[in-house]
Amino acid sequence: MTRLPEDSLAVLAGLFKEFPSEPFPIVHLVNSSDVPDAYKSLLDHEHHMTVTMESHHAEPVRVRVLSEISQNGCYSRILNLIGEKTGKIVLFGLMRVRMEFLPPNVQGEILARKEPLGRILIRNEIMREIELIKLLKIDAFPSREHWFHSKEQKPYFGRVALIHCQGLPAIELFEVVSPSV
């Protein structure tokens, strides 16, 4: 399913709307050819970021929830994925889950905040398709210190994606990989 670039901005704006105190970064919609190779392999795919980050960093990752909200049948959270051995932040993300599209046991595991989303969906054998909507270049922005504990001024790269579960658009994602890949 191909989406227009405006869709990616609408998804992104919707995710940030859930957290009004979180500053909206300046993003540029980019093509795969505009993304440095080191980031491309981490972002330009239709796989779970949990698996991708664990493979790239050669260690399991854990989730740290920075903020969360449940309303109107959706559960949204701001999160980091962190290397279990190194303690290094490898990803910043926002996600919004339409809970009605997932079985109750999976909903409970997500709300427990103990494991990354990808690991939960894989373990529970939830039929899913991960749709990469758009790649993003994010200029240096004030939240980088909050998101990554970093003051690096170089551009960050991320993506907007959608996870279809059982054929339904269940999970919207904004994912930014650490600038120190």
Buried (B, 14 or more C-beta within 10 A) or exposed (E): EEBEEEBBBBBBEBBBEBBEEBEBBEBEBBEEEEBEEEBBBBBBBEEBBBBBBBEBBEBBBBBEEBEBEEEEEBBBBBBBBBBEEEEBBBBBBBBBBBBEBBEEEBBEBBBEEEBBBBBBBBEEEBEBEBBBBBBBBBEBBEBBEBBBEBEEEEBBBBBBBBBBBEEEBBBBBBBBBBBEB
